[in-house]
Amino acid sequence: MSPLLRLPQELRDQIYLTILYDADGLLYKQDKDGINRLCRRSTHRSSRKSILAALRRALLRRAFPRSRTHRSEINQLKYVCKQLYKETKGLALPQNRVILEDSRSFNAMEQCVPLFHRWSMLRQVAIKCSSMTFESDYGQAMLIAILNYCKENVDVSVRVHIPYWSQADPNFVPRGLSYLFALRK
């Protein structure tokens, strides 16, 4: 028996929560196989040292290509044994912010609604979508569904981030007011 499993349950739970917490949030990814993963976000720092390291990694990837590249899940403990699977399943959800981004097959708003129903322990969500996705009728319908879910579950918080929509945009104030008006009806 592993020394970890000999510890009291309360102490093991504290260890699991420490291991599975990520201050930057977890990125929700769906593979081509249809497998859903919660992955650590890659941190992009703009220092000279990190830029050089990124260039080296790109050169290495070009020299030694991998057959498949994907990020690994945050909860690797669940693959060790059945007991760890039972004890750690779903522990990463209540304490971490889950980040949804637009992809080729799904938009972030579309991914959010089924996640709420599949993962009832989900508490914090950050949605990164394009302005085209957000402004479309389908995006507005998904946003209304998300708002209704948040009204029913007050412990859930959702942040919507629209990249490249900034105060430098000449339509920033009118667009923001129209979004606010649409949300409040």
Secondary structure, 3 states (H helix, E strand, C coil): CCHHHHCCHHHHHHHHHHHHCCCCCEEEEECCCCCEEEEECCCCCCCHHHHHHHHHHHHHHHHCCCCCCCCCECCCHHHCCHHHHHHHCCCHHHHCEEEEECCCCCCHHHHHHHHHHHCCCCCEEEEECCHHHHHCHHHHHHHHHHHHHHHHCCCCEEEEECCCCCCCCCCHHHHHHHHHHHHHC
